[in-house]
Amino acid sequence: MNLLNGAAFTRMEGALQAAEMRQRVISNNVANADTPHFKRSEVLFEELLEQSMGTAGLGQLSGTRTDLRHIAIGSGSYALPAPKVIVDGATSMNNNENNVDIDREMSLLAKNQLSYNFYVQQINHDVRMMRTAIEGRA
């Protein structure tokens, strides 16, 4: 099995894509901080991933059956949810009914940047490890 097509790598790739989308959404929120009646948006991914895995944060084994006589372990599926953009239409921050808190958005932007950097480093590490295994050097 190719490790770069495995569940963990697929989840990391999905998280990286969600972080890219989150960057665009937060930037849009910041750009519209003074726009009357603008409602902020946010990206849901991690929560959807937990739900799709059925673990809600608890590790769970899964296996792939290569023979019908094997005992099934977990679901064995690697379904990855798509990141979802939701609009917070229920709140208002000021008289023009805009709900963008620029301080909160900037902290979310910084947090997202740290997450994005981590995902890129992890993917690079996985690729380097695969390259090391293929080339057979220590």
JOBELVEN-V686059 format. One record per residue. N is the residue number from 1. RES is the residue in one letter. PSI is psi as a letter, one per 30 degrees, with the letter a starting at -180 (* if undefined). Layout:
n={N	N}
res={RES	RES}
psi={PSI	PSI}
This chain:
n={1	2	3	4	5	6	7	8	9	10	11	12	13	14	15	16	17	18	19	20	21	22	23	24	25	26	27	28	29	30	31	32	33	34	35	36	37	38	39	40	41	42	43	44	45	46	47	48	49	50	51	52	53	54	55	56	57	58	59	60	61	62	63	64	65	66	67	68	69	70	71	72	73	74	75	76	77	78	79	80	81	82	83	84	85	86	87	88	89	90	91	92	93	94	95	96	97	98	99	100	101	102	103	104	105	106	107	108	109	110	111	112	113	114	115	116	117	118	119	120	121	122	123	124	125	126	127	128	129	130	131	132	133	134	135	136	137	138}
res={M	N	L	L	N	G	A	A	F	T	R	M	E	G	A	L	Q	A	A	E	M	R	Q	R	V	I	S	N	N	V	A	N	A	D	T	P	H	F	K	R	S	E	V	L	F	E	E	L	L	E	Q	S	M	G	T	A	G	L	G	Q	L	S	G	T	R	T	D	L	R	H	I	A	I	G	S	G	S	Y	A	L	P	A	P	K	V	I	V	D	G	A	T	S	M	N	N	N	E	N	N	V	D	I	D	R	E	M	S	L	L	A	K	N	Q	L	S	Y	N	F	Y	V	Q	Q	I	N	H	D	V	R	M	M	R	T	A	I	E	G	R	A}
psi={k	k	f	f	g	l	e	e	e	e	e	e	e	e	e	e	e	e	e	e	e	e	e	e	e	e	e	e	e	e	f	g	f	g	k	k	g	k	k	l	l	l	k	k	e	e	e	e	e	e	e	e	f	g	f	h	f	k	k	k	k	l	l	k	k	f	k	f	f	l	k	k	j	a	e	f	k	h	k	k	l	k	k	k	k	k	k	j	g	f	l	k	f	a	f	g	g	k	g	j	j	e	e	e	e	e	e	e	e	e	e	e	e	e	e	e	e	e	e	e	e	e	e	e	e	e	e	e	e	e	e	e	e	e	f	g	l	*}
